[in-house]
Amino acid sequence: MSVPSISRRGLLCGCAGLVAAGGIAGMADLGRAAARRRGGGGEHLRIGYLPITDAAPLLVAERTSRAVDFAEPVLFRSWAALAEAFLTRQVDIAHLLMPMAVQLKFGLGAPARILGWNHTNGSALTVAPGITELGQLAGTQVAIPFWWSIHNIVVQQHLRAHGLRPVIRGSASRSAGTVELVVMSPSDMVPALANGSISAFTVADPFNAAAELRGVGRIHRFLGDLWRDHACCALVVHQDLVDRRPAAAQAVADVVVAAQGRIATDRPTAAKQLADRYLPQPLPAITKALTYSGELPVRHPEWQPQRIGFQPFPFPSFTTALVTAMHDTVVDGDTRFLSALDPDRVHEQLVDDRFVRAALDHAGGPAAFGLPDRLTRTEEIDPT
């Protein structure tokens, strides 16, 4: 299938251009990665990733598995740049935001297919040290990593539940109780919080942990405390990998699921592996992100919202709830595609769970990942 013809604005959905988003660096890295591919023949599968703990299963799988011939993973600085690389077939596999995957497939016509979840939870709303109540965000700017992200969806639900109104393309007003949302590359968020240009950000770790360790921010709420075990990133491939190379798709699912199991069993070792080669953040920040402990801003301790989860099964109930929530989310971009979507049918069109089901069986079954045998669940959402 050919790559759809799209405008850059359609892709970035209101983000800054590719150069500002770090795309040029990412594309240059693709060339360097090609020169460092492993030998052995066959078609190499190219991984694109952001330097966040969300990428851990793919990166640990690449490091430890010999069952799949991966090219060296390529680091991108923004979701916009990674999405463009996926659309233009510069990468074969990526961990992409679940709402972004919906936009790519149904809004832009991309041949994207989700094989499974990459992780659950793993994100937070981090505020400047002087902010102690959510209402203090009124009249300020809050950074999000991408318009079509679970971060944007959940933080908007959270703001509204506290009487605040998210706005875009306009100055926020303290008297009107509005909060301006701005898209920012994750790597820029901690410096922006430190210099006071934003009052808060919501993003994946280890940026939240890094802000706390540097003393420039404080985790106000974990997003998993607002939507229990929500999927942030999914394992996304091109449709033709599924159609033409199903054995390769199964092998990818197998090694990623195996990596998820290893990470969950030994998080400190996973942190060292990530810091040693893939993530630029210091080891203490990565370790903290994978092993939060002590006093935490948690309302639902039984949900363990501070704990990034590594289970691969993509529950249909989540996709349905996600698409429903996307209708109520303010974004800077074209939302017309949403009107044609039936939330109850999106899952079957976007997700192919045959491979992850088989991978779970190969890895000891759902129980090995704390999942119910019937692989169904009811979504638990509390935005307050």
N, C-alpha and C positions, 0 to 999 in steps of 0.2 A: 504494500500500500504506500502511495506517495505521501510525503509530508504535506499537510494542509497549508494552503496559502493564507497567511494571517498577517495582520499588522502587528508591529512591535507593541503598540498600545494595547491591542487585544491580548497579547501574551502577558505583558507586564502588569496589566490591569491597574494602571495608575502609578506604578513604581517609577523610579528614575530610570534613565536609559541603561543599556547594557554596560557601557564603559563605567559609568558611575557605580553600577551595581557589582562590579568586579568581574564582569564577563570576559573582558580581554585577558585578564590573568588566567581565568579558568581555561579559555581556549588555548592559550600558550602552554598551559600545563598538560593539555591533551596531547600536544605534540611531544613533549618530553616523556610523558607516560608511554606513548607508543614506542619510543626508543628503548624503554626499559622493560618491555613486556617479557614475560617468561618464555623460554624456548619450549620446544616439544611439539610444534605444529598444531594444526586445528585452528578453529576460530576462537579468538580471545573474546571474552565478554568484558566490556568496559563499564566500570562502576563510576558514577558521579555521586559526590556527597558534600554535605556541609559539615564544618568542623564542630559538631555537636554530639552529645551522647546518643541522640536518636539514631545515629549512623552505626552505633556499636555492633549490632549483629552482622551487618554487611562487612564491616571492616575486620572483625574477628574471624568471620568466615573466610575472607580473602587471605588472612594471615596464616590460618591454621589448616585449611582444607587443601587437599591435592586432588579432589574429585572433580573440580571444575577449573578450567583453564581461564583464570581471571587475568586481565591486564592490570597494571598497577592503578589503584584507585586515584581519581582526580578530584582535588579539593576545589569547590566553588565557594564564593564569599556571600552569595545571596540566592534566595529561592528563584528569583527571576532568571538569573544566569543559568542555574541548574535546569530549570524548566525549558529554557531555550535550547540548551545542549541536548536535552532529551528529545524535544520536538524535531530538531535538525539531525537526529540520529548520531550525534557525537558520542553519546553514551547509550549502552544497552539496558542497564539496570540502575535504578536510583531509589533512594528512600525519599518519597515525595509526600507532602502534606495531603491528608485525605481529601479536604475540600478542594485543593488544587487539582488532584486527580479527577475529581468530578468536573471541574471547569475545563481541564484539558480535553476530556473525552466528549462531553456534551456541549460545551461552549465553543470549543475550537476544532472539534472533529478529529482529535488526535487518536491514533490507534493504541491507546494506553490500556493496559490490563493489570489489575492488582492480583498478585499471587497470594498475598497474606499480609498480616500486620507486621510491621518492623518492631514496634514496641507500644506500650501504653504509658499514660502519665508522662512524667519527665519534664514538665514545664511549670512555670510559676509567674505570678505578677510581682515584680520587684519594684519597690518605691524608694525615693530619696530618704535618707535617714531621718529627716525632720517630719516626715509624713507618718502620722499614727492612725488616721482614720481615712476611709475611702473618700469621704466628702471633700477632703482637702485637695483632691485631684481636680475639682471644678475650676475652670479658668486656666487649665494647664494643658500641656501636650503629653500624650502617652504614646510610646512607640510600639508598633507591632511588626512582625517579620514579613507579613504578606497579607493582602486583603483576604484571599481565600485560604485562611488558616484556622485551625481549631482555636488558636490564641485569640484571633479577632472575634470569632463567634462567642467564645465563652466569656471573654472580658466584657463584651458588650452586654451579654446577659447579666453579668455581675454588676456592671455600672447601672443598668436600668433597675435592677432589684434594689438598689440603694438610692433611687431617685435622681440619678444622673443621666444625661442624654449625650450619647456619642455623636460627634459631628465630624465632617471631613471638609476640606477646602474652605475653611473659615476659622476665624479666631474664636477660641473658647471664651466663655463668659462665666465668671464666678457667680454673678447675681442670677444668671439664667440656669446655672447648674449644668453647663455643658463642658464636655471634655473633647479636645481635638485629638483625633487619631492620626498618626503619621507612620508611613512605612519606612523602615530602616533596616539595613543589613544587620544581622545579629552581632557581627564583630564590632560594629560602631556603637552599640547600645551602652556598654559599660562606660566608655569615654564620654558619651553624651550625658549620661546620668551624673557623672563626676563633675562635668563643667556646668551643669545646671540648665542645659538647653532643653531637657525633658524632665518631667517629674517622676516618671515611672516607665517601665517597659515590661512587656510580656513576651517570653521567648523560651526556647528549650534550654536546658542546661548544657554545658557547665557555666553559662554566662550569669545565671542567677547566683550560683555558688561563688563565682569569681567576684561579683559585686560585693557580696558579704565579706569575703576574705580580704578584699581591698579596703573595706570600710566605707564604700561609697554608696551602698544600697542595702536594703533590708527586704527579705522575702515577706510579702504581705499575705499572700495565699498561694498555695499550690493549686494548679488547675484541676488536679485529680480530686481536690476537696470540693469542687463545684460540679464535676461530671465524673463519676466513678469509673476508673479504668478506661477512660476514653482513649481511642486511637488517635495518635498525633500523626505519625508517618506510616505509610504503607510501602510494601515492596512492589515496585512498579516496573513492568517490562513492556516491550512492544508486542502487539498482538501476534506478529509473525513468528516470534520466538515460541509462543504457545502452539501455533498452527503447524510450523514447519520443523521445529526442533523440540518436540514435547519431552524427549529424554533429557535435554539440556535444562528445560524449565523445571523438571522434577529434580534434577541434580542441584540446581540453585536452591529450590525449596528445602531440600534435604540438608544442605550445608548451612543454610541460614538458621533453620530450626535447631540443628545441632549446636550452632554457635549461641543461640539464645539460651539453650539449656546450660552451656558452660558458663556463660556470663552470670546467670542467676545463681549458680552454685558457688562461684568464686569471683565476686565483684572487685576486690582489691587487685587481683591479677589482671582482670580485664582493664581496669584503670591504667595499670602500668603498660599494657600492650598498646592502648590507645595513645598514651602520652609518649611512648617510645618512638612512634612512627607516624601517627595520623593526625592527632589533634595538637594545635599550637598552645593550648592553655597549659598552665603548670599542673603537675601531677596532683598537688593538694586539692585544687579545684575540681579536677575530674573525679578523684576519689570521693570527695564530699558529695558530688552530684550523684554518684552511684550508691552511696551508703549513708544518707542523711540520718542523723541521730540527735539525741538531746531534746531540748525544748524547741518545739516547732509550732508554727501558726496553723494548727489543724483543728477543724471543727468536727470532722468525722474520722476519728482515729481508727475505727474499724475498717475504713476503706484503705488505709495505708497510702494516703494521697502523695506523700513525699517520696514514695518508692517508685522509681521508674521500673516498669514491668516488661519482661521479655517473654511474652507468649504470642504465638503467631496466628491464632485463629481469628478470621474476620467475621465477627457476628453480624448477621443481617440486620438485627434490631438497631445496631449502632448506625449503619448506613442510612436506614430509614429516618432515624431521629436527626442525623446530621443534615440530610438534605432538607428536612422540614425546617431546621434551624437556619439554614442558609437563606431561606426566604425572608427571614426577619433581621438579617445582618446588613448593616450599612457598609457598602464598598464603593470605591472609586473605579468604576468600570461597568461593562455591559452585563446586566443581570437578566436579559430577556430569555436566555436559555432555560432559566429556572422554571418559567411558566409552562414549559413543555414537559417537565419532568414529573413523573408519578413517583413519590418517595418510596412506595412499596415495590417498585420495579427496578430502581436504579441498581440495586445490589447485584441482581442476576446479570445485568448488562455490563457492569464494571468489574466485578470480581469473579475470578475462576478459582474456586477453592479445592478443586480436585487434587492439586499437587500438595497443598498444605495438609489436607486430610491424610494423604499417603505418608507425607513426611512425619506427621504426628504418630502414625502407626509405627514407622521405622524407629522413632525416638522413645517408644514406651507407652504411647497412647496419651489421650488428653489428661489423664490423672497426673502424668509426669510433669505437667505444667500448671497443675492446680485448676484444670478446666473440668466442667461437668461432662459426663459421658455423652449426653445428648447434644452437646455443643449448641445450647440455646441459653439466652439470658434476657433479663428485663433491665432496661436502662434506668440508672438512678442518677438524677440530675437535681442539684440544689444550688441555684445561683446566688443565694443570699450570703 
